[in-house]
Amino acid sequence: MARYENTKQLRKNKKSYYATTIYNKVEENNSDMYFISQEGDRCDNLANRFYGDPTLWWFIAKVNNLTTNNISAGTSLRIPSSLEDAIGL
């Protein structure tokens, strides 16, 4: 699943760029997993562990309001059980 798969691609002055991608709010689910990060944890490693795809790091970051791939030790994270909301509009 590509992050910008459903995002419009625009052209201006002979340059291509993506329009803003809008994602649905990811509601909490009883099957979501919760995780306390340890030293050295990163969103890409967690995405690989839980989803089998490190390129989904941005989904874990988005759900947890993180602005980087790096995570401070002791941070409580929610890992959604479903990737249904990882598809943008």
Backbone bond lengths (Angstrom), bond angles and torsions (degrees), N, CA, C in turn:
res aa  C-N    CA-C-N  psi(-1)  N-CA   C-N-CA  omega(-1)  CA-C   N-CA-C  phi
1 M - - - 1.439 - - 1.531 107.60 -
2 A 1.305 115.97 120.04 1.455 121.52 -179.82 1.529 110.09 -86.46
3 R 1.312 116.20 140.65 1.463 121.81 -176.61 1.525 112.64 -60.55
4 Y 1.306 118.05 -36.93 1.462 121.62 -176.49 1.534 112.20 -108.98
5 E 1.306 116.44 23.63 1.461 121.97 -175.44 1.531 112.92 -55.24
6 N 1.324 118.19 -40.74 1.463 121.66 -177.24 1.525 113.38 -102.83
7 T 1.316 117.64 8.16 1.459 121.90 -178.30 1.526 109.93 -86.11
8 K 1.311 115.52 136.28 1.465 119.75 178.58 1.517 110.03 -65.88
9 Q 1.317 115.41 139.73 1.455 120.58 175.48 1.531 106.72 -105.51
10 L 1.312 116.27 126.00 1.458 122.71 -176.10 1.527 110.32 -111.85
11 R 1.333 115.78 160.67 1.463 121.35 175.70 1.512 108.92 -128.79
12 K 1.320 115.10 136.82 1.457 121.16 175.86 1.518 107.39 -149.98
13 N 1.325 116.00 130.71 1.463 121.27 -178.72 1.526 112.01 52.50
14 K 1.319 115.93 44.71 1.464 123.30 177.80 1.529 113.63 64.34
15 K 1.336 117.87 18.26 1.459 121.96 177.69 1.517 108.92 -119.61
16 S 1.318 115.62 140.01 1.463 121.36 176.89 1.519 109.51 -96.72
17 Y 1.308 115.45 143.82 1.452 120.73 174.99 1.524 108.57 -154.48
18 Y 1.328 116.00 162.66 1.450 121.54 179.90 1.523 109.97 -92.22
19 A 1.323 114.97 142.59 1.458 120.48 171.56 1.536 107.43 -72.32
20 T 1.300 117.40 172.17 1.459 121.11 178.64 1.525 110.04 -66.66
21 T 1.316 115.94 131.22 1.457 121.06 177.72 1.514 108.65 -91.31
22 I 1.324 116.66 131.98 1.456 121.39 179.33 1.521 107.85 -111.12
23 Y 1.330 115.61 128.18 1.457 121.79 -179.66 1.522 109.43 -113.27
24 N 1.330 115.74 145.55 1.455 120.48 174.36 1.520 109.91 -67.81
25 K 1.324 115.76 154.54 1.459 120.58 174.38 1.527 106.92 -67.42
26 V 1.305 117.13 138.33 1.459 121.74 -178.99 1.528 107.83 -94.30
27 E 1.328 114.92 102.23 1.459 120.93 -178.66 1.529 110.19 -70.77
28 E 1.340 115.12 148.96 1.465 119.71 176.48 1.517 109.26 -68.48
29 N 1.316 114.67 145.42 1.452 121.74 -179.01 1.527 107.67 -132.82
30 N 1.322 117.75 146.84 1.471 120.92 179.65 1.518 112.72 -59.66
31 S 1.317 117.26 -23.42 1.463 120.27 -178.29 1.536 112.86 -91.30
32 D 1.343 117.81 -0.02 1.467 120.43 176.32 1.525 109.77 -63.01
33 M 1.319 115.57 152.04 1.458 121.41 177.93 1.525 108.80 -104.14
34 Y 1.311 115.94 148.17 1.465 121.24 177.28 1.510 107.91 -119.61
35 F 1.310 115.19 143.45 1.460 121.46 -168.51 1.523 108.33 -144.96
36 I 1.322 117.64 135.60 1.466 122.68 172.70 1.526 106.50 -102.45
37 S 1.323 115.81 120.37 1.467 119.81 -175.86 1.525 111.81 -70.43
38 Q 1.309 114.17 151.96 1.453 122.30 176.33 1.523 108.53 -116.51
39 E 1.306 116.36 167.04 1.465 121.62 179.02 1.528 110.08 -52.75
40 G 1.326 116.47 128.44 1.457 121.59 177.33 1.520 114.79 93.23
41 D 1.340 117.97 -7.94 1.469 119.08 178.04 1.517 110.27 -67.81
42 R 1.329 114.62 143.54 1.468 121.69 176.90 1.518 107.64 -137.20
43 C 1.309 116.05 155.65 1.464 120.89 -178.43 1.525 112.15 -60.23
44 D 1.338 117.58 -37.83 1.469 119.03 -179.03 1.522 111.93 -66.36
45 N 1.325 117.22 -37.53 1.464 120.17 178.08 1.527 110.99 -67.82
46 L 1.340 116.44 -39.46 1.461 120.02 178.23 1.527 110.86 -67.70
47 A 1.327 117.34 -39.90 1.464 120.57 177.83 1.527 110.25 -62.44
48 N 1.306 117.37 -39.04 1.459 120.81 177.39 1.527 110.51 -66.08
49 R 1.326 117.09 -41.48 1.467 121.34 -179.13 1.531 111.36 -66.71
50 F 1.333 117.57 -46.27 1.463 120.90 -173.07 1.532 113.98 -90.01
51 Y 1.334 117.90 -30.72 1.464 121.06 -176.93 1.522 113.68 -114.96
52 G 1.329 117.13 -10.62 1.460 119.78 -178.20 1.517 113.33 75.11
53 D 1.350 116.97 17.59 1.463 121.13 -177.06 1.533 109.64 -149.58
54 P 1.328 118.28 104.57 1.470 120.19 -177.63 1.528 113.73 -65.69
55 T 1.341 117.77 -19.21 1.466 119.35 -179.48 1.527 112.14 -72.17
56 L 1.328 117.87 -7.85 1.468 121.12 176.98 1.532 111.74 -89.25
57 W 1.329 116.91 16.60 1.467 121.17 179.36 1.524 111.43 -56.01
58 W 1.324 116.95 -36.52 1.462 122.06 -177.00 1.526 111.82 -63.24
59 F 1.345 118.04 -29.53 1.459 121.63 -179.54 1.528 109.93 -69.11
60 I 1.317 116.89 -43.70 1.470 120.33 177.10 1.528 109.40 -64.43
61 A 1.326 117.35 -41.79 1.471 120.97 178.54 1.522 110.93 -62.39
62 K 1.323 117.41 -43.76 1.462 121.72 -178.77 1.525 111.16 -62.83
63 V 1.319 117.11 -47.37 1.464 122.00 -177.88 1.527 111.10 -61.68
64 N 1.327 116.78 -32.91 1.461 121.37 -176.27 1.528 113.28 -102.75
65 N 1.328 116.75 13.10 1.470 122.20 178.70 1.520 112.99 54.00
66 L 1.319 116.24 41.81 1.463 121.63 176.24 1.518 108.54 -95.32
67 T 1.307 116.77 149.18 1.465 120.16 179.94 1.528 112.72 -108.38
68 T 1.328 116.94 -3.00 1.462 120.60 178.43 1.516 109.84 -137.37
69 N 1.311 115.25 169.00 1.453 122.51 176.83 1.530 111.11 -73.81
70 N 1.335 116.66 -26.85 1.462 122.04 -178.30 1.526 110.40 -79.54
71 I 1.334 115.82 146.60 1.458 121.79 -178.64 1.521 108.59 -127.64
72 S 1.314 116.51 132.44 1.467 120.78 176.66 1.524 109.58 -70.62
73 A 1.327 116.51 141.40 1.465 121.31 177.98 1.522 109.26 -58.77
74 G 1.330 116.26 139.34 1.457 121.92 178.39 1.525 114.40 89.79
75 T 1.334 117.44 -0.50 1.466 121.25 179.23 1.525 109.65 -74.85
76 S 1.330 116.47 130.70 1.457 121.73 176.74 1.523 108.74 -83.66
77 L 1.326 117.12 126.47 1.459 122.36 -176.62 1.517 111.06 -123.09
78 R 1.317 114.79 145.25 1.469 120.68 171.82 1.521 107.18 -104.65
79 I 1.320 116.50 129.00 1.457 122.54 177.62 1.530 106.68 -111.55
80 P 1.340 117.69 105.83 1.467 119.51 -179.62 1.524 111.41 -61.03
81 S 1.315 115.88 139.90 1.463 120.65 -179.25 1.525 111.50 -75.23
82 S 1.330 117.32 -22.57 1.448 121.72 -177.46 1.526 110.72 -116.86
83 L 1.315 115.70 144.97 1.461 121.20 176.27 1.527 111.72 -97.34
84 E 1.316 116.17 11.67 1.468 122.12 -177.01 1.526 112.28 -54.35
85 D 1.333 118.32 -39.41 1.452 122.13 -178.04 1.522 113.62 -87.71
86 A 1.321 117.91 6.30 1.470 121.25 178.66 1.527 111.29 -83.44
87 I 1.313 116.88 4.21 1.453 121.32 -179.34 1.530 108.21 -100.69
88 G 1.315 116.38 120.41 1.466 121.47 -177.95 1.517 112.47 -85.62
89 L 1.318 114.08 169.35 1.463 121.76 179.04 1.512 110.20 -109.81
